[in-house]
Amino acid sequence: MKSRRAANSQQAAGSNRCNALLAEENSSYICGMTPPFIKVSRELRDRLRKQAHAEHRTLGVHLAHLASLEDKRKRFERLRAEIDATSDEDLASYREETEWWESVQVTR
């Protein structure tokens, strides 16, 4: 039978591993529970693992990185659309103000 001290020590060690996993992978699942599964083809799974390994990331961290890249791509897509929709008058005003700021000499 385990002593109370040994049981508490094992529980603390498990909790520390769990906290490290949560910090490393920015994971949202509860420690002690099985992580959720995402069904993908073997080819895609292997491709993602190979990419993650090449970047020294866990698969979870790599998937989070890919999701962030997609979020960034969409933000820039919206920005390009907004720039394209800028009126000629606003664009001329922007260029005029930019030229003025570039001509200003900052002195102390």
KAURFEN-V175483 format. One record per helix or strand of 3 or more residues. SS is the DSSP state (a for helix, b for strand). FROM is the first residue (numbers start at 1). LEN is the number of residues. If there is no record, write none. Layout:
# KAURFEN-V175483
ss->(SS,SS)
from->(FROM,FROM)
len->(LEN,LEN)
This chain:
# KAURFEN-V175483
ss->(a,a,a,a)
from->(4,42,59,88)
len->(22,13,26,16)
